[in-house]
Amino acid sequence: MYGLIGSFKAAEGRRAELIRLLLAETGDMPGCLSYVVAEDPADDVTVWVTEVWTDAAAHKASLQLPAVKAVIAQAMPLIAAFGEHRETRPVARDVS
Amino acid sequence: MYGLIGSFKAAEGRRAELIRLLLAETGDMPGCLSYVVAEDPADDVTVWVTEVWTDAAAHKASLQLPAVKAVIAQAMPLIAAFGEHRETRPVARDVS
């Protein structure tokens, strides 16, 4: 599996709008196992996004989906700064 | 909802063992919506855990479950250092 843990700061006063965009229905996302968008309670601008994909290729392919490209284009002007960006290797629970 | 994003470093050579423990079957976890354990591909010791709970109380209550307490007791000697610890507020997708 392939995971991402990322944060960014919304432009002042735009976090709720940005989060609505990030949660907008984008149709089928092949290979997306988990996608969580969260507010950072420590301030009014930070957003955390944690994702799990079957593999890095599935994530990369998703960025070419027209619905996803549209969301990214709308979201970019609402983002003031990028923060954490971690790639991870989620581990499956053994079948027992 | 209540979220956690955390990292810690396993003792040298013990990461796989630690991850197996963290993924061990602990039975029913009331209020746990998502629990992902991941390796950090940047080194051989860092582990990321991302969690989503219905609320902070459900997470706190889970720490008192005998199976969870047993896992924590077994895991502690395998942890060399604690890293990131972020609480978040995951946002639900609007029903539309």
N, CA and C atoms of all chains as a GROMACS GRO file, in nm:
protein
  576
    1MET      N    1   0.084  -0.120   0.000
    1MET     CA    2   0.000   0.000   0.000
    1MET      C    3   0.088   0.125   0.000
    2TYR      N    4   0.026   0.235  -0.030
    2TYR     CA    5   0.096   0.364  -0.039
    2TYR      C    6   0.014   0.466   0.040
    3GLY      N    7   0.080   0.538   0.130
    3GLY     CA    8   0.010   0.634   0.213
    3GLY      C    9   0.066   0.774   0.201
    4LEU      N   10  -0.016   0.871   0.231
    4LEU     CA   11   0.027   1.011   0.234
    4LEU      C   12  -0.027   1.076   0.361
    5ILE      N   13   0.058   1.154   0.426
    5ILE     CA   14   0.017   1.237   0.539
    5ILE      C   15   0.062   1.378   0.506
    6GLY      N   16  -0.032   1.468   0.487
    6GLY     CA   17   0.006   1.602   0.447
    6GLY      C   18  -0.072   1.708   0.521
    7SER      N   19  -0.011   1.826   0.530
    7SER     CA   20  -0.083   1.939   0.588
    7SER      C   21  -0.059   2.062   0.502
    8PHE      N   22  -0.155   2.154   0.507
    8PHE     CA   23  -0.133   2.284   0.445
    8PHE      C   24  -0.218   2.387   0.515
    9LYS      N   25  -0.185   2.511   0.491
    9LYS     CA   26  -0.256   2.622   0.555
    9LYS      C   27  -0.346   2.689   0.452
   10ALA      N   28  -0.473   2.701   0.489
   10ALA     CA   29  -0.566   2.774   0.404
   10ALA      C   30  -0.540   2.923   0.416
   11ALA      N   31  -0.576   2.996   0.312
   11ALA     CA   32  -0.577   3.141   0.324
   11ALA      C   33  -0.673   3.179   0.437
   12GLU      N   34  -0.642   3.288   0.506
   12GLU     CA   35  -0.720   3.332   0.622
   12GLU      C   36  -0.870   3.333   0.590
   13GLY      N   37  -0.947   3.263   0.675
   13GLY     CA   38  -1.092   3.265   0.658
   13GLY      C   39  -1.147   3.172   0.552
   14ARG      N   40  -1.060   3.095   0.487
   14ARG     CA   41  -1.106   3.011   0.376
   14ARG      C   42  -1.100   2.861   0.406
   15ARG      N   43  -1.068   2.821   0.531
   15ARG     CA   44  -1.050   2.678   0.559
   15ARG      C   45  -1.176   2.596   0.533
   16ALA      N   46  -1.291   2.643   0.579
   16ALA     CA   47  -1.414   2.564   0.562
   16ALA      C   48  -1.443   2.542   0.413
   17GLU      N   49  -1.423   2.648   0.335
   17GLU     CA   50  -1.445   2.640   0.190
   17GLU      C   51  -1.348   2.541   0.126
   18LEU      N   52  -1.222   2.547   0.170
   18LEU     CA   53  -1.121   2.456   0.117
   18LEU      C   54  -1.156   2.311   0.151
   19ILE      N   55  -1.198   2.288   0.275
   19ILE     CA   56  -1.232   2.150   0.316
   19ILE      C   57  -1.354   2.100   0.237
   20ARG      N   58  -1.452   2.186   0.215
   20ARG     CA   59  -1.568   2.143   0.133
   20ARG      C   60  -1.522   2.100  -0.006
   21LEU      N   61  -1.430   2.175  -0.062
   21LEU     CA   62  -1.377   2.138  -0.194
   21LEU      C   63  -1.307   2.003  -0.190
   22LEU      N   64  -1.223   1.984  -0.086
   22LEU     CA   65  -1.146   1.860  -0.077
   22LEU      C   66  -1.235   1.738  -0.055
   23LEU      N   67  -1.355   1.762  -0.001
   23LEU     CA   68  -1.448   1.652   0.024
   23LEU      C   69  -1.554   1.641  -0.085
   24ALA      N   70  -1.544   1.725  -0.187
   24ALA     CA   71  -1.645   1.722  -0.293
   24ALA      C   72  -1.644   1.586  -0.363
   25GLU      N   73  -1.758   1.545  -0.406
   25GLU     CA   74  -1.772   1.417  -0.473
   25GLU      C   75  -1.692   1.420  -0.604
   26THR      N   76  -1.597   1.328  -0.616
   26THR     CA   77  -1.516   1.326  -0.738
   26THR      C   78  -1.539   1.196  -0.815
   27GLY      N   79  -1.644   1.123  -0.777
   27GLY     CA   80  -1.672   0.999  -0.848
   27GLY      C   81  -1.574   0.889  -0.807
   28ASP      N   82  -1.568   0.786  -0.885
   28ASP     CA   83  -1.487   0.670  -0.852
   28ASP      C   84  -1.339   0.705  -0.851
   29MET      N   85  -1.269   0.663  -0.746
   29MET     CA   86  -1.124   0.686  -0.734
   29MET      C   87  -1.058   0.549  -0.726
   30PRO      N   88  -1.024   0.488  -0.838
   30PRO     CA   89  -0.969   0.352  -0.834
   30PRO      C   90  -0.844   0.344  -0.746
   31GLY      N   91  -0.844   0.249  -0.656
   31GLY     CA   92  -0.727   0.227  -0.572
   31GLY      C   93  -0.724   0.308  -0.445
   32CYS      N   94  -0.823   0.395  -0.423
   32CYS     CA   95  -0.826   0.476  -0.300
   32CYS      C   96  -0.892   0.396  -0.189
   33LEU      N   97  -0.815   0.363  -0.083
   33LEU     CA   98  -0.867   0.283   0.027
   33LEU      C   99  -0.914   0.369   0.143
   34SER      N  100  -0.857   0.487   0.158
   34SER     CA  101  -0.896   0.576   0.268
   34SER      C  102  -0.854   0.718   0.233
   35TYR      N  103  -0.940   0.814   0.268
   35TYR     CA  104  -0.912   0.955   0.239
   35TYR      C  105  -0.981   1.035   0.349
   36VAL      N  106  -0.900   1.092   0.437
   36VAL     CA  107  -0.953   1.164   0.554
   36VAL      C  108  -0.904   1.308   0.550
   37VAL      N  109  -0.997   1.403   0.559
   37VAL     CA  110  -0.965   1.546   0.565
   37VAL      C  111  -1.000   1.594   0.705
   38ALA      N  112  -0.908   1.664   0.769
   38ALA     CA  113  -0.929   1.705   0.908
   38ALA      C  114  -0.881   1.847   0.932
   39GLU      N  115  -0.952   1.916   1.020
   39GLU     CA  116  -0.907   2.045   1.070
   39GLU      C  117  -0.802   2.022   1.179
   40ASP      N  118  -0.704   2.113   1.187
   40ASP     CA  119  -0.613   2.115   1.300
   40ASP      C  120  -0.677   2.204   1.406
   41PRO      N  121  -0.708   2.148   1.524
   41PRO     CA  122  -0.775   2.231   1.625
   41PRO      C  123  -0.685   2.339   1.685
   42ALA      N  124  -0.555   2.335   1.652
   42ALA     CA  125  -0.461   2.429   1.712
   42ALA      C  126  -0.467   2.568   1.649
   43ASP      N  127  -0.528   2.578   1.530
   43ASP     CA  128  -0.540   2.710   1.468
   43ASP      C  129  -0.663   2.713   1.378
   44ASP      N  130  -0.680   2.819   1.301
   44ASP     CA  131  -0.800   2.832   1.216
   44ASP      C  132  -0.770   2.809   1.068
   45VAL      N  133  -0.647   2.771   1.035
   45VAL     CA  134  -0.612   2.762   0.894
   45VAL      C  135  -0.555   2.626   0.850
   46THR      N  136  -0.503   2.546   0.943
   46THR     CA  137  -0.433   2.423   0.902
   46THR      C  138  -0.531   2.309   0.874
   47VAL      N  139  -0.503   2.239   0.764
   47VAL     CA  140  -0.581   2.123   0.721
   47VAL      C  141  -0.486   2.003   0.711
   48TRP      N  142  -0.528   1.886   0.759
   48TRP     CA  143  -0.453   1.761   0.745
   48TRP      C  144  -0.527   1.669   0.650
   49VAL      N  145  -0.455   1.607   0.558
   49VAL     CA  146  -0.514   1.508   0.468
   49VAL      C  147  -0.432   1.380   0.482
   50THR      N  148  -0.499   1.270   0.515
   50THR     CA  149  -0.430   1.140   0.524
   50THR      C  150  -0.497   1.045   0.426
   51GLU      N  151  -0.416   0.977   0.346
   51GLU     CA  152  -0.467   0.894   0.238
   51GLU      C  153  -0.400   0.757   0.239
   52VAL      N  154  -0.476   0.655   0.199
   52VAL     CA  155  -0.420   0.522   0.176
   52VAL      C  156  -0.466   0.476   0.037
   53TRP      N  157  -0.368   0.433  -0.043
   53TRP     CA  158  -0.393   0.386  -0.180
   53TRP      C  159  -0.335   0.246  -0.194
   54THR      N  160  -0.387   0.172  -0.291
   54THR     CA  161  -0.332   0.038  -0.315
   54THR      C  162  -0.183   0.048  -0.349
   55ASP      N  163  -0.145   0.149  -0.425
   55ASP     CA  164  -0.005   0.169  -0.461
   55ASP      C  165   0.015   0.312  -0.512
   56ALA      N  166   0.141   0.351  -0.527
   56ALA     CA  167   0.172   0.488  -0.569
   56ALA      C  168   0.116   0.518  -0.708
   57ALA      N  169   0.112   0.417  -0.793
   57ALA     CA  170   0.062   0.438  -0.929
   57ALA      C  171  -0.086   0.477  -0.928
   58ALA      N  172  -0.164   0.416  -0.840
   58ALA     CA  173  -0.307   0.449  -0.831
   58ALA      C  174  -0.325   0.594  -0.787
   59HIS      N  175  -0.241   0.637  -0.690
   59HIS     CA  176  -0.249   0.776  -0.647
   59HIS      C  177  -0.214   0.870  -0.762
   60LYS      N  178  -0.104   0.839  -0.830
   60LYS     CA  179  -0.059   0.924  -0.940
   60LYS      C  180  -0.166   0.932  -1.049
   61ALA      N  181  -0.227   0.818  -1.080
   61ALA     CA  182  -0.330   0.815  -1.184
   61ALA      C  183  -0.450   0.902  -1.145
   62SER      N  184  -0.481   0.904  -1.013
   62SER     CA  185  -0.598   0.982  -0.968
   62SER      C  186  -0.581   1.130  -0.999
   63LEU      N  187  -0.455   1.175  -0.998
   63LEU     CA  188  -0.429   1.318  -1.020
   63LEU      C  189  -0.460   1.359  -1.165
   64GLN      N  190  -0.479   1.260  -1.251
   64GLN     CA  191  -0.513   1.288  -1.391
   64GLN      C  192  -0.663   1.279  -1.418
   65LEU      N  193  -0.741   1.238  -1.317
   65LEU     CA  194  -0.887   1.231  -1.338
   65LEU      C  195  -0.940   1.374  -1.353
   66PRO      N  196  -1.026   1.397  -1.453
   66PRO     CA  197  -1.077   1.533  -1.475
   66PRO      C  198  -1.141   1.594  -1.350
   67ALA      N  199  -1.219   1.514  -1.273
   67ALA     CA  200  -1.285   1.570  -1.154
   67ALA      C  201  -1.181   1.611  -1.049
   68VAL      N  202  -1.073   1.534  -1.040
   68VAL     CA  203  -0.968   1.565  -0.941
   68VAL      C  204  -0.889   1.688  -0.986
   69LYS      N  205  -0.859   1.695  -1.115
   69LYS     CA  206  -0.788   1.813  -1.166
   69LYS      C  207  -0.871   1.940  -1.144
   70ALA      N  208  -1.003   1.927  -1.159
   70ALA     CA  209  -1.090   2.044  -1.138
   70ALA      C  210  -1.085   2.090  -0.993
   71VAL      N  211  -1.088   1.992  -0.899
   71VAL     CA  212  -1.083   2.027  -0.757
   71VAL      C  213  -0.950   2.092  -0.724
   72ILE      N  214  -0.841   2.038  -0.775
   72ILE     CA  215  -0.709   2.095  -0.747
   72ILE      C  216  -0.702   2.240  -0.798
   73ALA      N  217  -0.755   2.262  -0.916
   73ALA     CA  218  -0.752   2.397  -0.973
   73ALA      C  219  -0.831   2.496  -0.887
   74GLN      N  220  -0.944   2.448  -0.833
   74GLN     CA  221  -1.025   2.536  -0.747
   74GLN      C  222  -0.962   2.555  -0.610
   75ALA      N  223  -0.891   2.451  -0.562
   75ALA     CA  224  -0.836   2.457  -0.426
   75ALA      C  225  -0.709   2.541  -0.418
   76MET      N  226  -0.629   2.540  -0.522
   76MET     CA  227  -0.498   2.606  -0.514
   76MET      C  228  -0.505   2.751  -0.466
   77PRO      N  229  -0.599   2.831  -0.519
   77PRO     CA  230  -0.602   2.972  -0.472
   77PRO      C  231  -0.640   2.987  -0.325
   78LEU      N  232  -0.695   2.880  -0.265
   78LEU     CA  233  -0.735   2.887  -0.124
   78LEU      C  234  -0.624   2.842  -0.030
   79ILE      N  235  -0.514   2.795  -0.086
   79ILE     CA  236  -0.403   2.744  -0.006
   79ILE      C  237  -0.294   2.850   0.004
   80ALA      N  238  -0.263   2.886   0.130
   80ALA     CA  239  -0.161   2.990   0.152
   80ALA      C  240  -0.021   2.930   0.161
   81ALA      N  241  -0.011   2.805   0.212
   81ALA     CA  242   0.122   2.745   0.232
   81ALA      C  243   0.110   2.595   0.247
   82PHE      N  244   0.211   2.524   0.200
   82PHE     CA  245   0.216   2.379   0.219
   82PHE      C  246   0.303   2.348   0.341
   83GLY      N  247   0.261   2.245   0.415
   83GLY     CA  248   0.334   2.208   0.537
   83GLY      C  249   0.396   2.070   0.523
   84GLU      N  250   0.354   1.979   0.611
   84GLU     CA  251   0.407   1.842   0.610
   84GLU      C  252   0.373   1.772   0.478
   85HIS      N  253   0.463   1.687   0.434
   85HIS     CA  254   0.431   1.598   0.322
   85HIS      C  255   0.511   1.470   0.342
   86ARG      N  256   0.443   1.365   0.388
   86ARG     CA  257   0.510   1.239   0.418
   86ARG      C  258   0.448   1.128   0.334
   87GLU      N  259   0.532   1.053   0.269
   87GLU     CA  260   0.486   0.929   0.206
   87GLU      C  261   0.508   0.817   0.306
   88THR      N  262   0.413   0.724   0.314
   88THR     CA  263   0.427   0.611   0.407
   88THR      C  264   0.396   0.480   0.335
   89ARG      N  265   0.427   0.370   0.404
   89ARG     CA  266   0.391   0.237   0.355
   89ARG      C  267   0.297   0.172   0.456
   90PRO      N  268   0.165   0.193   0.440
   90PRO     CA  269   0.071   0.129   0.533
   90PRO      C  270   0.086  -0.023   0.527
   91VAL      N  271   0.070  -0.085   0.643
   91VAL     CA  272   0.089  -0.230   0.657
   91VAL      C  273  -0.046  -0.294   0.683
   92ALA      N  274  -0.076  -0.396   0.606
   92ALA     CA  275  -0.203  -0.466   0.624
   92ALA      C  276  -0.196  -0.558   0.745
   93ARG      N  277  -0.308  -0.572   0.810
   93ARG     CA  278  -0.319  -0.670   0.917
   93ARG      C  279  -0.310  -0.809   0.853
   94ASP      N  280  -0.231  -0.896   0.913
   94ASP     CA  281  -0.224  -1.033   0.858
   94ASP      C  282  -0.360  -1.100   0.869
   95VAL      N  283  -0.394  -1.176   0.768
   95VAL     CA  284  -0.514  -1.257   0.777
   95VAL      C  285  -0.481  -1.375   0.868
   96SER      N  286  -0.564  -1.394   0.968
   96SER     CA  287  -0.531  -1.502   1.062
   96SER      C  288  -0.654  -1.586   1.092
   97MET      N  289  -1.587   1.423   1.492
   97MET     CA  290  -1.492   1.312   1.496
   97MET      C  291  -1.362   1.360   1.559
   98TYR      N  292  -1.281   1.264   1.596
   98TYR     CA  293  -1.154   1.292   1.664
   98TYR      C  294  -1.046   1.212   1.593
   99GLY      N  295  -0.938   1.278   1.556
   99GLY     CA  296  -0.831   1.211   1.484
   99GLY      C  297  -0.698   1.223   1.554
  100LEU      N  298  -0.610   1.129   1.524
  100LEU     CA  299  -0.474   1.132   1.576
  100LEU      C  300  -0.378   1.100   1.462
  101ILE      N  301  -0.270   1.175   1.455
  101ILE     CA  302  -0.160   1.147   1.362
  101ILE      C  303  -0.034   1.142   1.447
  102GLY      N  304   0.027   1.025   1.454
  102GLY     CA  305   0.143   1.013   1.543
  102GLY      C  306   0.254   0.934   1.479
  103SER      N  307   0.376   0.961   1.525
  103SER     CA  308   0.489   0.880   1.480
  103SER      C  309   0.576   0.846   1.599
  104PHE      N  310   0.645   0.734   1.586
  104PHE     CA  311   0.748   0.704   1.685
  104PHE      C  312   0.854   0.617   1.622
  105LYS      N  313   0.966   0.608   1.690
  105LYS     CA  314   1.078   0.531   1.638
  105LYS      C  315   1.091   0.402   1.718
  106ALA      N  316   1.095   0.292   1.643
  106ALA     CA  317   1.118   0.163   1.707
  106ALA      C  318   1.264   0.151   1.748
  107ALA      N  319   1.289   0.069   1.846
  107ALA     CA  320   1.427   0.032   1.876
  107ALA      C  321   1.486  -0.035   1.752
  108GLU      N  322   1.616  -0.016   1.733
  108GLU     CA  323   1.684  -0.068   1.613
  108GLU      C  324   1.650  -0.215   1.590
  109GLY      N  325   1.604  -0.245   1.469
  109GLY     CA  326   1.577  -0.384   1.432
  109GLY      C  327   1.444  -0.439   1.481
  110ARG      N  328   1.363  -0.356   1.548
  110ARG     CA  329   1.238  -0.407   1.608
  110ARG      C  330   1.112  -0.354   1.542
  111ARG      N  331   1.126  -0.278   1.430
  111ARG     CA  332   1.006  -0.216   1.372
  111ARG      C  333   0.901  -0.317   1.328
  112ALA      N  334   0.942  -0.423   1.260
  112ALA     CA  335   0.844  -0.520   1.210
  112ALA      C  336   0.767  -0.582   1.327
  113GLU      N  337   0.840  -0.613   1.433
  113GLU     CA  338   0.779  -0.672   1.552
  113GLU      C  339   0.679  -0.575   1.616
  114LEU      N  340   0.722  -0.448   1.623
  114LEU     CA  341   0.635  -0.346   1.680
  114LEU      C  342   0.508  -0.330   1.597
  115ILE      N  343   0.522  -0.328   1.465
  115ILE     CA  344   0.405  -0.312   1.378
  115ILE      C  345   0.311  -0.432   1.393
  116ARG      N  346   0.368  -0.551   1.402
  116ARG     CA  347   0.282  -0.669   1.422
  116ARG      C  348   0.199  -0.654   1.549
  117LEU      N  349   0.263  -0.605   1.655
  117LEU     CA  350   0.192  -0.583   1.781
  117LEU      C  351   0.080  -0.482   1.764
  118LEU      N  352   0.112  -0.371   1.694
  118LEU     CA  353   0.013  -0.263   1.680
  118LEU      C  354  -0.106  -0.308   1.596
  119LEU      N  355  -0.084  -0.408   1.512
  119LEU     CA  356  -0.192  -0.458   1.426
  119LEU      C  357  -0.257  -0.585   1.483
  120ALA      N  358  -0.214  -0.626   1.601
  120ALA     CA  359  -0.269  -0.748   1.659
  120ALA      C  360  -0.419  -0.731   1.684
  121GLU      N  361  -0.489  -0.836   1.673
  121GLU     CA  362  -0.634  -0.835   1.693
  121GLU      C  363  -0.664  -0.798   1.838
  122THR      N  364  -0.737  -0.690   1.857
  122THR     CA  365  -0.769  -0.648   1.994
  122THR      C  366  -0.920  -0.655   2.018
  123GLY      N  367  -0.992  -0.721   1.928
  123GLY     CA  368  -1.137  -0.734   1.946
  123GLY      C  369  -1.207  -0.604   1.912
  124ASP      N  370  -1.328  -0.592   1.956
  124ASP     CA  371  -1.411  -0.477   1.923
  124ASP      C  372  -1.353  -0.348   1.983
  125MET      N  373  -1.344  -0.244   1.900
  125MET     CA  374  -1.296  -0.114   1.947
  125MET      C  375  -1.410  -0.015   1.925
  126PRO      N  376  -1.498   0.002   2.022
  126PRO     CA  377  -1.614   0.091   2.000
  126PRO      C  378  -1.570   0.233   1.964
  127GLY      N  379  -1.627   0.283   1.855
  127GLY     CA  380  -1.598   0.421   1.815
  127GLY      C  381  -1.479   0.437   1.725
  128CYS      N  382  -1.408   0.328   1.695
  128CYS     CA  383  -1.291   0.339   1.606
  128CYS      C  384  -1.337   0.330   1.461
  129LEU      N  385  -1.317   0.438   1.386
  129LEU     CA  386  -1.362   0.443   1.246
  129LEU      C  387  -1.249   0.409   1.150
  130SER      N  388  -1.126   0.436   1.189
  130SER     CA  389  -1.012   0.405   1.101
  130SER      C  390  -0.886   0.396   1.187
  131TYR      N  391  -0.798   0.301   1.152
  131TYR     CA  392  -0.674   0.280   1.227
  131TYR      C  393  -0.573   0.227   1.126
  132VAL      N  394  -0.476   0.310   1.091
  132VAL     CA  395  -0.378   0.275   0.988
  132VAL      C  396  -0.238   0.281   1.049
  133VAL      N  397  -0.163   0.172   1.035
  133VAL     CA  398  -0.024   0.167   1.082
  133VAL      C  399   0.064   0.159   0.958
  134ALA      N  400   0.165   0.245   0.952
  134ALA     CA  401   0.248   0.253   0.831
  134ALA      C  402   0.396   0.265   0.866
  135GLU      N  403   0.479   0.206   0.782
  135GLU     CA  404   0.623   0.228   0.790
  135GLU      C  405   0.656   0.360   0.722
  136ASP      N  406   0.759   0.427   0.775
  136ASP     CA  407   0.814   0.543   0.705
  136ASP      C  408   0.924   0.490   0.614
  137PRO      N  409   0.909   0.509   0.482
  137PRO     CA  410   1.010   0.452   0.391
  137PRO      C  411   1.144   0.525   0.399
  138ALA      N  412   1.150   0.637   0.473
  138ALA     CA  413   1.273   0.716   0.478
  138ALA      C  414   1.378   0.655   0.571
  139ASP      N  415   1.338   0.563   0.657
  139ASP     CA  416   1.436   0.498   0.746
  139ASP      C  417   1.386   0.359   0.784
  140ASP      N  418   1.455   0.294   0.878
  140ASP     CA  419   1.417   0.157   0.915
  140ASP      C  420   1.348   0.149   1.051
  141VAL      N  421   1.322   0.264   1.112
  141VAL     CA  422   1.270   0.259   1.250
  141VAL      C  423   1.139   0.336   1.271
  142THR      N  424   1.106   0.431   1.184
  142THR     CA  425   0.989   0.516   1.210
  142THR      C  426   0.859   0.450   1.170
  143VAL      N  427   0.759   0.464   1.257
  143VAL     CA  428   0.625   0.410   1.237
  143VAL      C  429   0.526   0.527   1.246
  144TRP      N  430   0.429   0.532   1.155
  144TRP     CA  431   0.321   0.630   1.160
  144TRP      C  432   0.191   0.560   1.194
  145VAL      N  433   0.113   0.618   1.283
  145VAL     CA  434  -0.020   0.566   1.315
  145VAL      C  435  -0.120   0.679   1.296
  146THR      N  436  -0.220   0.656   1.213
  146THR     CA  437  -0.326   0.756   1.193
  146THR      C  438  -0.459   0.692   1.230
  147GLU      N  439  -0.537   0.764   1.310
  147GLU     CA  440  -0.660   0.708   1.366
  147GLU      C  441  -0.775   0.806   1.350
  148VAL      N  442  -0.895   0.753   1.332
  148VAL     CA  443  -1.016   0.833   1.334
  148VAL      C  444  -1.115   0.766   1.430
  149TRP      N  445  -1.166   0.844   1.524
  149TRP     CA  446  -1.262   0.796   1.624
  149TRP      C  447  -1.387   0.883   1.618
  150THR      N  448  -1.497   0.828   1.668
  150THR     CA  449  -1.620   0.907   1.671
  150THR      C  450  -1.600   1.033   1.756
  151ASP      N  451  -1.525   1.020   1.865
  151ASP     CA  452  -1.497   1.135   1.952
  151ASP      C  453  -1.380   1.100   2.044
  152ALA      N  454  -1.330   1.201   2.112
  152ALA     CA  455  -1.213   1.182   2.199
  152ALA      C  456  -1.242   1.083   2.312
  153ALA      N  457  -1.366   1.082   2.360
  153ALA     CA  458  -1.402   0.993   2.471
  153ALA      C  459  -1.389   0.846   2.428
  154ALA      N  460  -1.428   0.816   2.305
  154ALA     CA  461  -1.417   0.678   2.256
  154ALA      C  462  -1.270   0.635   2.251
  155HIS      N  463  -1.184   0.728   2.206
  155HIS     CA  464  -1.040   0.695   2.204
  155HIS      C  465  -0.988   0.671   2.345
  156LYS      N  466  -1.024   0.760   2.435
  156LYS     CA  467  -0.976   0.749   2.573
  156LYS      C  468  -1.024   0.618   2.636
  157ALA      N  469  -1.150   0.583   2.609
  157ALA     CA  470  -1.205   0.459   2.666
  157ALA      C  471  -1.131   0.337   2.611
  158SER      N  472  -1.088   0.344   2.484
  158SER     CA  473  -1.020   0.229   2.424
  158SER      C  474  -0.891   0.196   2.498
  159LEU      N  475  -0.828   0.300   2.556
  159LEU     CA  476  -0.700   0.279   2.625
  159LEU      C  477  -0.718   0.200   2.754
  160GLN      N  478  -0.843   0.185   2.796
  160GLN     CA  479  -0.870   0.107   2.918
  160GLN      C  480  -0.912  -0.036   2.888
  161LEU      N  481  -0.930  -0.070   2.759
  161LEU     CA  482  -0.967  -0.209   2.725
  161LEU      C  483  -0.850  -0.301   2.758
  162PRO      N  484  -0.876  -0.414   2.824
  162PRO     CA  485  -0.766  -0.503   2.864
  162PRO      C  486  -0.676  -0.543   2.746
  163ALA      N  487  -0.735  -0.572   2.629
  163ALA     CA  488  -0.652  -0.614   2.515
  163ALA      C  489  -0.561  -0.500   2.468
  164VAL      N  490  -0.612  -0.377   2.475
  164VAL     CA  491  -0.532  -0.262   2.433
  164VAL      C  492  -0.422  -0.235   2.536
  165LYS      N  493  -0.455  -0.245   2.662
  165LYS     CA  494  -0.353  -0.225   2.766
  165LYS      C  495  -0.242  -0.329   2.753
  166ALA      N  496  -0.279  -0.451   2.716
  166ALA     CA  497  -0.178  -0.556   2.700
  166ALA      C  498  -0.086  -0.524   2.583
  167VAL      N  499  -0.144  -0.475   2.472
  167VAL     CA  500  -0.061  -0.440   2.356
  167VAL      C  501   0.033  -0.325   2.391
  168ILE      N  502  -0.018  -0.225   2.460
  168ILE     CA  503   0.066  -0.110   2.498
  168ILE      C  504   0.182  -0.157   2.586
  169ALA      N  505   0.154  -0.244   2.680
  169ALA     CA  506   0.259  -0.293   2.770
  169ALA      C  507   0.367  -0.368   2.693
  170GLN      N  508   0.324  -0.444   2.590
  170GLN     CA  509   0.422  -0.519   2.510
  170GLN      C  510   0.499  -0.427   2.415
  171ALA      N  511   0.430  -0.321   2.368
  171ALA     CA  512   0.492  -0.233   2.266
  171ALA      C  513   0.594  -0.137   2.327
  172MET      N  514   0.568  -0.091   2.448
  172MET     CA  515   0.652   0.014   2.506
  172MET      C  516   0.802  -0.017   2.501
  173PRO      N  517   0.844  -0.140   2.536
  173PRO     CA  518   0.989  -0.167   2.534
  173PRO      C  519   1.049  -0.166   2.393
  174LEU      N  520   0.961  -0.171   2.289
  174LEU     CA  521   1.010  -0.172   2.151
  174LEU      C  522   1.018  -0.031   2.093
  175ILE      N  523   0.974   0.068   2.170
  175ILE     CA  524   0.973   0.207   2.122
  175ILE      C  525   1.092   0.282   2.181
  176ALA      N  526   1.174   0.337   2.089
  176ALA     CA  527   1.294   0.409   2.134
  176ALA      C  528   1.264   0.557   2.158
  177ALA      N  529   1.169   0.613   2.082
  177ALA     CA  530   1.142   0.757   2.095
  177ALA      C  531   1.006   0.790   2.034
  178PHE      N  532   0.941   0.890   2.092
  178PHE     CA  533   0.815   0.939   2.038
  178PHE      C  534   0.842   1.060   1.950
  179GLY      N  535   0.765   1.070   1.839
  179GLY     CA  536   0.785   1.181   1.746
  179GLY      C  537   0.663   1.270   1.741
  180GLU      N  538   0.604   1.282   1.624
  180GLU     CA  539   0.486   1.366   1.605
  180GLU      C  540   0.369   1.317   1.690
  181HIS      N  541   0.290   1.410   1.738
  181HIS     CA  542   0.164   1.373   1.803
  181HIS      C  543   0.065   1.486   1.777
  182ARG      N  544  -0.026   1.464   1.683
  182ARG     CA  545  -0.122   1.567   1.644
  182ARG      C  546  -0.263   1.516   1.666
  183GLU      N  547  -0.342   1.597   1.732
  183GLU     CA  548  -0.485   1.570   1.738
  183GLU      C  549  -0.550   1.648   1.624
  184THR      N  550  -0.649   1.588   1.559
  184THR     CA  551  -0.718   1.656   1.450
  184THR      C  552  -0.870   1.642   1.467
  185ARG      N  553  -0.941   1.719   1.386
  185ARG     CA  554  -1.088   1.708   1.380
  185ARG      C  555  -1.127   1.666   1.239
  186PRO      N  556  -1.134   1.534   1.212
  186PRO     CA  557  -1.174   1.490   1.078
  186PRO      C  558  -1.315   1.542   1.045
  187VAL      N  559  -1.334   1.576   0.920
  187VAL     CA  560  -1.459   1.636   0.874
  187VAL      C  561  -1.530   1.535   0.785
  188ALA      N  562  -1.658   1.513   0.814
  188ALA     CA  563  -1.736   1.418   0.734
  188ALA      C  564  -1.777   1.482   0.603
  189ARG      N  565  -1.783   1.399   0.501
  189ARG     CA  566  -1.838   1.443   0.374
  189ARG      C  567  -1.987   1.470   0.394
  190ASP      N  568  -2.035   1.581   0.343
  190ASP     CA  569  -2.178   1.608   0.355
  190ASP      C  570  -2.257   1.501   0.281
  191VAL      N  571  -2.368   1.462   0.339
  191VAL     CA  572  -2.460   1.372   0.269
  191VAL      C  573  -2.533   1.459   0.166
  192SER      N  574  -2.532   1.414   0.043
  192SER     CA  575  -2.594   1.497  -0.062
  192SER      C  576  -2.684   1.411  -0.149
   0.00000   0.00000   0.00000
